[in-house]
Amino acid sequence: MSEEAAIASRPPVGTSAPDSEPTDTAPSTEEPPKRESRPFDEEHDGPISESDALRSLTSDTGHDSAERAEARRASAIADLISARLNADASGTRIGTLALFNETVSFGGGFHTGGSHGTKAPRRAGALAAFTNSELDEYTELFVQPDGYDTALEDLCEQSLLVLTGPPGSGRTATAINLLSEASALSGPQDGGCHRLLDPSVLTEPGWEPPAKDCGYLAEVDEGPAGARDFGVRQLASLAAALRAAGCRLILTGGHDLALAATNTSGSETFARHTLVPLDPLMILERRVLGHAPEPDARDRLHALLKADDTISALREQPAAQHAVDLASVINAEGDLASAVAALRDPSAQVRSWFQQHRAPEAVAFALAAAVLEGCSYLTVAEAAVKLHTALTPPEPAPPDLRFADRLGHEQQWIRLDSAGWGPLAAGGPPRVRFRGALLSHAVLVHAWSTLDGRREAFLEWLRRLLGHRDLEVRARASVAAGVLAWADHHYAVHRFLTGWAGSTSWPQRQAAATALGVAASRPESTEAVWELLDEWARGGSSAYQRRLAGTAANAVGGILGRIAPDRAVGVLRSALDRGDDWGTLPSVAWGGVHLIHQGQAAALLDAYLNWSAPKDLSPMVAKTLSAFVFAVSRPYERPPTATEASGVAGVPLLLSSLPEHSEQVAELWARALARRPVQDSALPALREWIDTYAPLCPEGLTRIAALLADVARRPGKHRERLLWWLDKWSTDRDRPSANAAWLRRRI
């Protein structure tokens, strides 16, 4: 569905003037050449005729409201995205340079352990004993999670404990504390605690503990591969070998290890425990204040944390290690603000995550969430499944993808924001959201810049989202395209934006317009975007070039027009002033409406006055006045994100804002009512102001009376024309207008 074919106004009523109606020009004595009646055809390569363009402004295709709602939704989201990208409250920014600058220090990984951070290299069967200093570091200020005592009892009884939880939940610290306490309970003959450097040796047949009466920790890698060999039977065999040697083993891992250790037989030969992550603020307090803090000290600490946004940072990245690291900075009287800023750096978080997660399942959901953040879980999951299909070879059966099961493990930066599942839950369907304000955009920038082999599939998937049945999905996909253009304007213009801008598909043209608005919000790209729009607006008269000009007119009605209204009206003029080619009129008319709704009516009305100043029958004058009539015919609809009403909903903004701009509006009304063919649409538009919109607007009729009195005072036959039509409408046998009669008496 094209934008041009979708332009709709209300059907004209009583537009044929009788012979006695006053007019400023002599009527033509010749019949215009008859042409075959056909719908407005945007694919016609020659100049689009005046009659076709004007008919497109007054036709009702039934698609207009939906497409305009999509444009408003995309514009509102684009506004929020642009504000985030350029001035996030945390003071962080994202960008391609940050992603590739190797001198940048990237902190805030998603895997946690002790303060050492890195694991020793693996050697088959190798052990590493925990030193007393290491044990003290882990145990001295440890905060016990829920169920800790039960886990300790189970470890002592069963010898094997499978301890699972998401990364950052404190698995390693909990395991070391459990082993240390179990060792203390065993007495002086205990051999201490060791780390198994290669957990895969545990899956070998006949494995036995290297030494008796010892405690062992084995950390299984994240993902199905690491947990694949640890089935229930294998774990039961391990437990038997441990008991025979008087040893204890804690096997730590995530979601996949928990599934592998699920015992459906009911006979428990080893113990399992799932960690519930602690509040990282509790961990930080313990590390800074100790076990028995003074009340005043706690208050001073919280004041410090609040001042430096530390609490917000820990809410966004709740891993236990981050709390430990920030506590170390506080204890050392270091620069806490810098440490928090580094922790919240979205580029660092994204790069760290992509280094650890490369499987299509994880990447597909991350990208789907980045594009559709704020949509329901089912919507995001469906899109992720389709992207997963594009990133993987075809399979004989659909893959068993369960994204929700893994969100807390490999997608810790994403949360489901809802009180429950399903449309009947108290909080409605769960919404997918990133914990950090810029993370979704950083994910898009990183993936677009680095996943070279998957870029084509990702772009095709994004293009397909533009045809989704859900308006919100289409709008967010448009904004995602804008984030990609924000990251690399030149490449995006040549790779997909120009193709979308000249497409016969309205959603693709709308996406290009939205993307350019987002890209232009980056100072480095602003001038390049304006030059591109000027180039498109001045293009030729082929169908493709006409669509490019239409997209340019659409784009300047959004963020760009609000920032630089004078440049926006310059683009509109270039797109409109194309001689006998009327094909861009609908796009320019809509661009003008959007500018008015962006609060830029003054610049637009001054431009309309300038363009129609000759007051002749030239195409530019007729196009300009037709665009003005279209603007005064469009009821105002508040943007989805508006916090204050800037107009009366359902009433044209140029009416509800009167007497503001009254001088420009009155002169343009006078010009539009005085000339055909514009008169044929201006008259029904004026009657709709009088009969439909005036009752909806406070003091609406009084405002119209003052406006028409101003029109009537102008030189020419304006007074006679107004009185004639007001009298006709007031005495209309089918639809008499009391408001028209009242206005006639006032004039």
PEUR-V711423 format. One line per field, one symbol per residue. burial: + if it has 24 or more other ideal C-beta (glycine too) atoms within 12 Angstrom, else -. A space follows every 10 residues. Layout:
# PEUR-V711423
burial->???
This chain:
# PEUR-V711423
burial->++++++++++ -++++-+--- +--------- ---------+ -+-----+++ +++++++++- +--+--++-+ ++++++++++ ++-+++-+-+ -+++++-++- -----+++++ +++++----- ------++++ ---++-+++- +++++--+-- ++-+++-+++ ++++++++++ ++++++++++ +++--+---+ ++++++++++ +++---++++ --++++++++ ++++-++-++ ++-++++++- +++-++++++ ++++++++++ +-+-----++ +++++-++-+ +++++++++- ---------- +--++--+++ ++++++++++ ++++++++++ -----+--++ ++++++++++ ++++-++-++ ++++++++++ ++++++++++ ++++++++++ +--------- +-++-+++++ ++++++---- --------++ ++++++++++ ++++++++++ +--++-+++- ++++++++-+ ++++++++++ +++++++++- -++-++++++ ++++++++++ ++++++++++ ++--++-+++ -+++-++++- +-++++++++ ++++++++++ +++++-++++ ++++++++-- ++++++++++ ++++++++++ +++++++++- ++--+---++ ++++++++++ +++++++-+- ------++-- ++++++++-- ++-+++++++ ++++++++++ ++++++++++ ++++--+--+ +-++++++++ ++-+---++- ++++++-+++ ------+-++ --++--+
